[in-house]
Amino acid sequence: MAGRPTPRTVPRPARLDPQECLDGVLSAQETPVGAVVDWSRLGVRDPGDLLALLPAEVPFATSGTTGPPAVWLRGRGQLVAEAAQLARALAGAEPDALVVHAPLHHLYGMLFGALLPALLGRPAHYTHTTDPLPRSARLLVVAVPSSWWRFDRAPAELSRHERLTVTHSTGPLPPTAHRVRDRHPGIGLFEVHGSTETGMVGRRTHEQDDWTLAPDVSLAAPAVPGRQALLAVRSPRLARPAGGGFPSEHVLDDVVETVGPRTYRLVGRGGRTVNINGRRADLRAIETTLRAAVPTAAPVCLLVDDPVRGEWYEVRTHGGPRARRAVEEAALRLLPAWQAPRAVRTAARSPAA
């Protein structure tokens, strides 16, 4: 799920008032890295109390890398309904505290990192992925792909909790996640599939499981087991585009195979995209940009697994070291920093177009 427009990360003191934190998220897209927020001080007793604290609509934005940038508006009722679903789904694993690595301007971060702890009345620690986990018997970590890289290198931290649950909603699980889960089978997983436009569509608690639709989501087409197609869904939580009304259904760019009436399996994506820390980039558009800058190098973008980000991409070029350096310079000059390739390599022979 992508985020809100023009995100900022703002240093904060060690303790932050929950109302101030919520106001900062809603008005300035602030993520209070370094702060601890005791959300119980808001006095939220039920979803109705949380509803009263939010504006009528909250804007979230797509990155504009797989199409024109777009702002999508989510009603406060939609946001609170999803947060309440998450709270119910986590029943039995209710944390004493949360650690939040996800930025709060993303829908994922807003839901898990602000609205969920407000509903649960639990403190949330907003930290970098490289920071040690706080000591808490029952901990919920709102993770990003690089969180798993940290866990893989700090195994002692993972064993000192009575219960540790990690959430994930930013593309495929990185290889480090599988390694951490194999070594520490007691770690719980709560994985969410969705988008800025849809919110949570499906969820699962094991990386080998099929996805189960959220309670208020249905397939837009009749469920035919074994059928592969782009995932089209209906839900009362579909966001509306700026200037438009709420849609009756939405088609994601994920290709799925229907398993049962309410279950599906992810097969791939409808286009050539890469999910980099929750933001999708169009590899075909990147190729067009790099080929216009260095046409003789014939650069081609290839999707690759990555131990920290989950997935990334590399560029293969034709023409030797000089052409490779020219493509590297073009990428630095023409692409946003977050879209930079993991590496630019010289192909043994001219890549296919």
C-alpha positions in Angstrom: 0.0 0.0 0.0 1.5 3.4 -1.1 1.5 6.5 0.9 0.4 10.1 1.4 1.9 13.0 -0.5 5.2 14.6 0.3 6.3 12.5 3.2 8.7 13.8 5.9 10.5 12.2 8.8 10.7 14.5 11.7 12.9 14.0 14.8 10.9 14.0 18.0 11.6 14.0 21.8 11.5 10.6 23.6 7.9 11.0 24.7 5.1 12.5 22.5 1.5 13.2 23.3 -0.7 11.0 21.2 -3.0 13.8 20.0 0.1 15.8 18.9 1.3 12.7 17.0 -2.0 12.1 15.3 -2.3 15.8 14.4 1.2 15.7 12.9 0.4 12.6 10.8 -2.8 14.0 9.5 -1.6 17.6 8.7 2.1 17.2 7.8 2.7 13.5 7.1 5.2 13.3 10.0 6.7 10.1 11.3 7.9 10.7 14.9 11.1 8.7 14.6 12.7 8.4 18.1 9.5 9.0 20.0 7.4 6.7 22.2 3.7 7.4 22.1 1.4 6.0 24.8 -1.8 5.8 22.8 -3.9 4.8 25.9 -3.8 8.5 26.8 -6.2 9.2 24.0 -8.9 7.4 26.0 -10.3 5.5 22.9 -12.7 2.9 24.3 -14.3 1.8 21.0 -14.2 2.5 17.2 -16.7 5.3 17.7 -14.2 7.2 19.9 -11.5 6.8 17.2 -13.9 8.0 14.5 -14.5 11.3 16.3 -10.7 12.0 16.3 -10.4 11.8 12.5 -11.3 14.3 9.7 -14.1 13.3 7.3 -11.5 12.1 4.7 -7.8 11.5 4.6 -5.8 11.7 1.4 -3.2 9.1 0.3 -1.2 9.2 -2.8 0.2 6.7 -5.3 3.9 7.2 -6.3 3.1 8.0 -9.9 5.6 5.4 -11.2 3.1 2.9 -12.7 0.9 5.6 -14.0 0.1 9.3 -13.4 0.4 10.3 -9.7 -3.0 10.1 -8.1 -4.5 11.1 -4.7 -7.0 8.7 -3.2 -9.4 9.7 -0.4 -10.4 7.4 2.4 -13.3 8.2 4.6 -12.7 8.0 8.3 -15.3 5.3 8.6 -13.3 3.2 6.1 -10.1 3.7 8.1 -11.6 2.9 11.4 -13.4 -0.2 10.0 -10.1 -1.5 8.7 -8.3 -0.8 12.0 -11.0 -2.6 13.9 -10.7 -5.6 11.5 -7.0 -5.7 12.2 -7.6 -5.6 16.0 -10.0 -8.5 15.8 -7.7 -10.5 13.5 -4.9 -10.1 16.1 -7.1 -11.3 19.0 -5.0 -13.7 21.0 -1.8 -11.9 20.0 -2.6 -8.6 21.5 0.7 -6.8 22.2 1.9 -5.0 25.3 3.6 -2.6 22.9 4.3 -1.9 19.2 7.5 -1.1 17.4 6.8 0.8 14.2 9.3 0.8 11.3 6.7 1.8 8.6 6.3 5.5 7.8 2.9 6.8 9.0 2.2 8.6 5.7 1.7 5.2 4.1 -1.7 3.6 4.5 -0.1 0.6 6.0 1.8 2.7 8.5 -1.2 4.8 9.4 -3.3 1.8 10.1 -0.9 -0.4 12.0 1.3 2.4 13.4 -1.3 4.9 14.6 -5.0 3.7 14.4 -4.4 0.2 15.7 -2.4 1.2 18.8 -5.0 3.9 19.5 -7.8 1.2 19.4 -5.7 -1.2 21.5 -4.6 1.6 23.9 -0.9 0.4 23.7 2.4 2.4 23.5 4.2 2.5 20.2 7.9 3.0 19.7 8.8 4.7 16.4 12.3 3.5 15.6 14.8 2.9 12.8 15.1 -0.7 11.6 18.6 -0.7 13.0 17.5 0.2 16.5 17.3 -2.6 19.1 13.8 -3.9 20.0 12.4 -2.7 23.4 12.0 -5.2 26.2 8.3 -6.2 26.2 6.7 -9.5 26.9 4.3 -9.3 23.9 5.6 -7.2 21.0 4.1 -6.4 17.6 6.6 -5.1 15.0 5.1 -3.1 12.1 7.9 -4.1 9.7 9.3 -3.0 6.4 11.4 -5.4 4.3 14.7 -4.2 5.9 13.3 -5.1 9.4 14.0 -8.7 8.6 17.6 -8.0 7.7 18.0 -6.6 11.2 16.3 -9.6 12.8 18.6 -11.9 10.9 21.6 -10.2 12.5 20.2 -9.9 16.1 18.9 -13.4 17.0 19.3 -12.8 20.7 16.7 -10.0 20.6 14.1 -12.3 19.1 14.2 -14.8 21.9 13.6 -12.5 24.9 9.9 -12.0 24.2 7.0 -14.1 25.4 5.4 -13.5 22.0 6.7 -11.6 19.0 4.5 -10.9 16.0 5.7 -9.2 12.8 3.4 -7.6 10.3 4.3 -7.2 6.6 2.6 -5.4 3.8 5.2 -4.0 1.4 5.7 -6.5 -1.4 7.0 -10.0 -1.2 8.7 -11.2 1.9 12.5 -10.9 1.5 14.7 -14.1 1.7 15.9 -13.0 5.1 12.3 -13.3 6.4 12.2 -17.0 5.5 15.5 -17.6 7.2 14.5 -15.8 10.4 11.2 -17.7 10.5 12.9 -21.0 10.0 15.3 -20.3 12.9 12.7 -18.8 15.2 9.4 -20.7 14.5 7.7 -19.1 17.4 7.7 -15.7 15.7 4.2 -14.9 14.5 3.5 -13.4 11.0 0.6 -11.3 10.0 0.9 -10.5 6.3 -1.5 -8.1 4.5 -2.1 -7.8 0.7 -3.7 -4.7 -0.8 -3.1 -1.3 -2.3 -3.6 2.4 -1.7 -6.9 2.2 -3.6 -8.3 -0.9 -1.9 -6.8 -1.0 1.6 -6.5 -4.6 2.9 -7.8 -7.1 0.4 -6.4 -10.3 1.8 -4.3 -11.6 4.7 -2.5 -14.7 5.9 -0.4 -15.8 8.9 2.1 -18.1 7.1 4.1 -17.4 4.0 3.1 -20.7 2.4 -0.6 -20.2 3.0 -3.1 -19.0 0.4 -4.5 -15.5 0.9 -7.9 -15.2 2.5 -10.1 -12.3 1.6 -10.8 -9.8 4.3 -14.4 -10.2 5.8 -15.8 -7.2 3.9 -14.1 -7.9 0.5 -15.5 -10.1 -2.3 -14.3 -11.1 -5.7 -15.8 -9.1 -8.5 -16.1 -12.1 -10.7 -17.5 -15.6 -9.8 -14.8 -17.8 -8.1 -13.6 -20.4 -10.5 -10.9 -22.6 -8.9 -7.7 -22.6 -11.0 -8.6 -19.5 -13.0 -5.8 -16.9 -13.3 -6.6 -13.3 -13.9 -6.0 -9.8 -12.5 -7.5 -9.5 -9.0 -10.7 -7.6 -9.2 -12.5 -6.9 -5.9 -15.5 -5.2 -4.3 -15.4 -3.7 -0.9 -17.0 -0.8 1.1 -13.4 0.3 1.9 -12.5 1.2 -1.7 -11.0 4.7 -1.8 -12.3 7.3 -4.1 -10.1 9.3 -6.5 -9.8 13.0 -5.9 -12.7 14.6 -7.8 -14.6 11.4 -8.2 -17.0 9.1 -6.4 -16.5 5.8 -4.6 -16.1 3.0 -7.1 -18.1 -0.3 -7.0 -15.0 -2.4 -7.7 -11.3 -2.1 -8.3 -8.8 -4.1 -10.4 -5.3 -4.5 -8.9 -2.3 -5.1 -11.0 -1.7 -8.5 -9.3 -2.3 -11.7 -11.2 -3.9 -14.3 -8.9 -5.1 -17.9 -9.2 -8.5 -18.5 -7.5 -8.3 -21.4 -5.0 -11.7 -21.3 -3.4 -14.7 -18.9 -2.9 -12.6 -16.6 -0.7 -9.0 -17.7 -1.2 -6.5 -17.0 -3.8 -2.8 -17.4 -4.6 -0.5 -14.6 -6.0 1.0 -15.6 -9.3 2.7 -12.4 -10.5 1.9 -8.9 -11.7 0.2 -7.7 -14.8 3.0 -5.3 -15.8 6.7 -5.1 -15.4 6.9 -3.5 -11.9 9.1 -3.7 -8.9 8.0 -3.0 -5.3 10.7 -1.0 -3.6 9.8 -0.4 0.1 6.1 -0.2 -0.6 6.4 1.9 -3.8 6.0 0.4 -7.2 8.2 1.4 -10.1 7.6 0.7 -13.7 10.6 -1.1 -15.2 9.5 -0.4 -18.7 9.4 3.4 -18.0 12.8 3.3 -16.4 14.2 1.5 -19.5 12.7 4.1 -21.7 14.4 6.9 -19.7 17.8 5.2 -19.7 17.7 4.2 -23.4 16.9 7.8 -24.4 19.9 8.9 -22.4 22.3 6.1 -23.6 20.8 4.5 -26.7 23.9 2.6 -27.7 24.0 0.7 -24.4 20.6 -0.8 -24.9 19.9 -1.0 -21.1 17.4 -3.6 -19.9 15.9 -3.8 -16.4 15.8 -7.2 -14.7 13.8 -7.9 -11.5 15.9 -9.6 -8.8 15.4 -10.9 -5.3 17.0 -8.8 -2.6 17.8 -9.8 1.0 17.0 -6.4 2.5 14.3 -4.9 0.2 12.6 -8.2 -0.8 12.9 -7.3 -4.5 14.9 -4.8 -6.5 16.1 -4.6 -10.0 19.4 -4.5 -11.9 20.3 -3.0 -15.3 22.2 -5.0 -18.0 23.9 -3.0 -20.7 25.8 -3.6 -24.0 29.0 -1.9 -25.0 31.6 -2.5 -22.3 32.7 -0.5 -19.2 32.3 3.0 -20.8 28.7 2.3 -21.7 28.1 0.8 -18.2 29.4 4.0 -16.6 27.3 6.2 -18.9 24.2 4.3 -17.8 25.2 4.6 -14.1 25.5 8.3 -14.5 22.2 8.6 -16.3 20.5 6.6 -13.6 21.9 9.0 -10.9 20.9 12.0 -12.9 17.5 11.1 -14.2 15.9 8.7 -11.6 14.6 9.5 -8.1 17.0 8.2 -5.5 14.6 5.5 -4.3 14.3 4.2 -7.9 18.1 3.7 -8.4 19.0 0.2 -9.6 20.9 -2.1 -7.3 23.6 -2.5 -9.9 24.4 -1.8 -13.5 26.3 -4.7 -15.2 27.7 -5.4 -18.6 25.9 -8.2 -20.4 27.9 -10.8 -22.2 26.0 -9.9 -25.4 23.4 -7.4 -26.4 20.3 -7.7 -24.2 17.0 -8.4 -26.0 14.7 -5.5 -26.4 
